[in-house]
Amino acid sequence: MCEPNMALVEVQHVSKTYHDHVDVHALNDVTLSLGKGSFAAVTGPSGSGKTTLLNVLGGLDRPDAGRIQIAGVDLTATPADQLADFRLHHIGFVFQAFNLLPVLSVVENLEFIPALQGIKTEKRRQRARELLNVVGLAQISGKRPNDLSGGQQQRVAVLRAIMTEPELVLADEPTANLDSVNAALLLDMMEQLNHDKGVTFVFSTHDPQVMQRAHRLIRLKDGALIADELQGPGANAISI
Amino acid sequence: MLFFSMAWRNVWRNRRRSLLTVSAIALGLAFNIFMRGIGDGFHEQMVDNSVRAEIGHIQVHRSGYHDDPGLNRTLPDPEKVAQAIRSLPGVRGYSFRVLGNGLASTAENSSGVQILGVNPAEEQTVTTIQRAIIQGRYLANGMQRPILLGDRLAAHLNVSLDDKVVLMVQAADGSMGAQLFRVAGIFRSGYPEMDEGVAFTLRSDAQTLFGLGDRVSEVALLMDSSRQIPGVLETLKKDLTGESVEILPWWQVEPFLQQFIQIDDAFFYIIVLIFFVVISIGILNTLMMSIFERVREFGVMMALGTKPRQIIRLVVAEAFALGLVGIVAGTLIGSALTQYFARQGINLSSFSAGAAAVGITSSRVYSELTIANLFYSNLVVLAVVLLVALYPAVHAAGLRPVEAIRHV
């Protein structure tokens, strides 16, 4: 089960600047810490650095300065060729939209990451079916992503992210393309997984509904951390 | 397995484009198999015609005869050679011959000729000269100094059947010899140089004419199949160890023929190379388009933990799948086409003069389908497809996930 007081994510003085026509300071000396079992939302206006923060947390991008540790591993010191392996075994991703592989069925999409990990077909298929049953999506297991609604696709994406029980799931604006009903269903599922299985979720969002249900709100503006608030039932269980 | 399944499904995401690419691969391969089949058939016919016209598959002479033929370079022990030949499997026939040069003269004209003294029964088992007779009859023992002339030579000498021809030669002892022969038959082999410069007579008459006693210049062998030549060469060399003989396959007896085939092959390979370069560009275009359409997807896959080498494997597997379908279709089309023309032949009567110059005496050329043709054609196409796939594969593997995910 989750150990909420143990730091899973350590971000220390992280900065990231994109050099285009003008320099854009996407992250500016951000320091924060997240415990296992967190259900945290990173929020802020467009261009505030939410996606960049998630990218550097997931090892998809490297900060220019500072240090990031996930589950004790220093991502800033990990060679590029080992980052893919780290993501595979420690981090789950949910993207804004269109992130299921279109040629694979729902159950095959869930099997994708375990297949990369070399888990045998029978075992990974059984696990995928179990998860689909838990969240009531068993009836769509054979369908292709194009045959699903946006809400169903995102819920499948969340299941894919937790298939191999990673330490951390990063979700970039997961409800951005969903109506309020589907967004609520998705949040219900993420909360359930957080509560029952101790999955750590960090999501970027603009959505007031998501912000309201997060246990912790990390507010960014112009790349800088301007507020870090606890809220809701898990408030006293998260270390700052 | 999931990766191969993905690769296969990815190929058919854009069905029309993939079918066009598969068609290009299939037609390229079919063209290659068919052209190779025509070439193989053409060469086989050239060789077979030359072999059956005069030279045989293998010739045995006294050592040094091929480079410097002389009347006195006769086979040292014909009976031992005959014994060795008789013990060989797959020998369809053999003929001991006397070869020499001389001058054929009539009252009206004269011409230099190569004189072949043969045993009619033996010679029939090796060459097709009997079937090339267009007037008169083939040689037979018991005839009084008969001679067979090519139609061009007969025309040049202005002789017809039963006319007299004098052969003047320098005998083995250096003396001059001349004898009167009578035209028993006129042949047309289809080879200009043979039809205007070769005269066949009985071996015993040639031995008398050249003063050779019972000695012979060479023995020519015909095998059931040209594929047996290497094995027979080896066995003969072993069996005749210690004898002062040279054992030569047709390609050493007639190197021009071998060189012609090699040059013809070289032209074929150049054409095939150009063809495959064009096809490669088509395949490359398909794969690159397929990569550009899926940049975001590759980004997601890499973000989830797919390693660059796995991306390369996926793209190469997609190319392999495309290639495999093309290869199956191309092999079927190419084989069917080659087999059809192996039965029907291709009419070359419009080019008969040119064809005869390179040893094609028939008006039709028949293609030939061989396992080697299918194997190497398939191998080349597969190699081309996989090679072409490397560039898009490496390109896809080099995408940065953080940028690829944002790709629209």
Boltz contact constraints between the chains, C-beta under 6 A:
constraints:
  - contact:
      token1: [A, 55]
      token2: [B, 402]
      max_distance: 6.0
  - contact:
      token1: [A, 60]
      token2: [B, 303]
      max_distance: 6.0
  - contact:
      token1: [A, 60]
      token2: [B, 401]
      max_distance: 6.0
  - contact:
      token1: [A, 60]
      token2: [B, 402]
      max_distance: 6.0
  - contact:
      token1: [A, 61]
      token2: [B, 402]
      max_distance: 6.0
  - contact:
      token1: [A, 84]
      token2: [B, 305]
      max_distance: 6.0
  - contact:
      token1: [A, 84]
      token2: [B, 307]
      max_distance: 6.0
  - contact:
      token1: [A, 87]
      token2: [B, 305]
      max_distance: 6.0
  - contact:
      token1: [A, 88]
      token2: [B, 305]
      max_distance: 6.0
  - contact:
      token1: [A, 93]
      token2: [B, 303]
      max_distance: 6.0
  - contact:
      token1: [A, 99]
      token2: [B, 300]
      max_distance: 6.0
  - contact:
      token1: [A, 103]
      token2: [B, 6]
      max_distance: 6.0
  - contact:
      token1: [A, 103]
      token2: [B, 9]
      max_distance: 6.0
  - contact:
      token1: [A, 103]
      token2: [B, 10]
      max_distance: 6.0
  - contact:
      token1: [A, 113]
      token2: [B, 304]
      max_distance: 6.0
  - contact:
      token1: [A, 115]
      token2: [B, 2]
      max_distance: 6.0
  - contact:
      token1: [A, 116]
      token2: [B, 305]
      max_distance: 6.0
